[in-house]
């Protein structure tokens, strides 16, 4: 029995019907190497890998990657959009009220969508987006000092 290998970013792009470009590969790698990064940080990471890329091109590529399910976009209240490579598992997030740090939180209980609405208003619910708010360890320590 042979072990299955992880597909390359180029193979993943092809697998979802997207054209493979150096910028898309670099963006996918940057999202996955980062930690809930915003567009500016992602653009900087892509530039380090492939040279010049416009912010507009980064936005367009992020939209394509998000629509294809390769990247997840989160938008905590009061914060710009952030992107992550952890997709398809309906996990949640915790956001620091002081510094804005974001961390993943596994699904609280049960199977997706993790929570059951008391009234679904006729919707077929397939995802619950939960954001917990608090203070990260660094900010909690600084505040108590």
C-alpha positions in Angstrom: 0.0 0.0 0.0 1.4 3.4 -1.0 1.0 6.4 1.2 -1.1 9.2 -0.3 0.8 12.4 -0.9 -0.4 15.9 -0.4 -1.3 17.6 -3.7 0.8 20.6 -4.7 -0.8 24.0 -4.7 -0.7 23.8 -8.6 -2.6 20.5 -8.5 -5.1 21.9 -6.1 -5.8 24.9 -8.4 -6.2 22.6 -11.4 -8.5 20.3 -9.3 -11.0 23.1 -8.7 -10.8 24.4 -12.3 -8.6 27.5 -11.7 -5.8 28.5 -14.0 -2.4 28.0 -12.4 -0.3 31.2 -12.1 2.7 32.0 -10.1 0.7 34.6 -8.2 -2.1 32.2 -7.2 0.4 29.5 -6.1 2.3 32.1 -4.1 -0.9 33.4 -2.6 -2.1 30.0 -1.6 1.2 29.2 0.0 1.3 32.6 1.8 -2.3 32.1 3.2 -1.4 28.6 4.5 1.9 29.7 6.0 0.3 32.7 7.7 -2.0 33.1 10.7 -5.3 34.7 9.7 -3.6 37.4 7.6 -5.1 40.5 6.1 -4.8 41.5 2.4 -1.8 43.8 2.9 0.2 41.1 4.7 -0.8 38.6 2.1 0.3 40.9 -0.7 3.6 41.4 1.0 4.1 37.7 1.3 3.3 37.1 -2.4 5.7 39.9 -3.4 8.5 38.2 -1.4 7.8 35.0 -3.5 7.2 36.3 -7.0 8.0 40.0 -7.1 5.5 42.7 -8.0 1.7 42.1 -7.8 -1.0 44.7 -7.5 -3.3 44.8 -4.5 -6.2 44.5 -7.0 -4.7 41.2 -8.3 -4.4 39.9 -4.8 -8.1 40.7 -4.1 -9.1 39.0 -7.3 -7.1 35.9 -6.6 -8.4 35.8 -3.0 -12.0 35.9 -4.3 -11.3 33.1 -6.8 -9.5 30.9 -4.1 -12.3 31.6 -1.6 -15.1 30.8 -4.1 -13.2 27.6 -5.0 -13.1 26.5 -1.4 -9.3 26.6 -1.1 -9.2 29.6 1.3 -11.6 30.8 4.0 -12.4 34.4 4.6 -13.4 35.6 8.0 -14.5 39.1 9.0 -14.5 39.7 12.8 -16.6 42.7 13.6 -14.6 45.9 13.4 -11.7 44.2 11.6 -10.7 44.0 8.0 -11.2 40.6 6.3 -8.6 37.9 7.1 -7.9 34.7 5.3 -6.8 31.2 6.3 -6.1 27.9 4.6 -8.0 25.8 7.1 -11.2 25.0 5.2 -14.0 22.5 5.2 -14.2 21.7 8.9 -16.5 24.4 10.2 -14.2 25.5 13.0 -14.6 28.8 14.8 -12.4 31.6 15.9 -11.5 33.6 19.0 -10.4 37.2 18.7 -8.5 39.3 21.2 -10.3 42.5 21.9 -7.0 44.3 22.6 -4.5 43.4 19.9 -6.8 41.7 17.3 -5.0 38.3 17.4 -7.1 35.5 16.0 -6.9 31.8 16.9 -8.8 28.8 15.7 -11.3 27.0 18.0 -12.5 23.6 17.0 -16.2 22.9 16.7 -17.8 23.2 20.1 -20.0 20.2 20.2 -21.3 17.6 17.7 -21.2 17.7 13.9 -21.4 20.6 11.5 -23.0 23.1 11.8 -22.1 22.7 15.5 -25.1 24.7 16.7 -28.8 24.3 15.9 -30.8 27.4 15.4 -34.0 27.5 17.6 -35.8 28.8 14.5 -34.3 28.2 11.0 -37.0 30.3 9.3 -37.2 27.7 6.5 -33.5 27.9 5.7 -31.4 24.8 5.2 -28.4 25.6 7.5 -25.1 24.2 6.5 -22.6 26.3 8.5 -22.5 28.1 11.8 -20.0 31.0 12.2 -19.1 31.6 15.8 -16.6 34.1 16.9 -15.6 34.1 20.6 -14.1 37.4 22.0 -11.7 37.9 24.8 -8.1 38.8 25.5 -5.1 36.8 24.4 -2.6 35.6 27.0 -0.2 38.4 26.2 -2.9 41.1 26.5 -4.3 39.5 29.6 -0.9 39.5 31.3 -0.2 43.1 30.3 -3.6 44.3 31.6 -3.2 42.6 35.0 0.3 44.1 35.4 
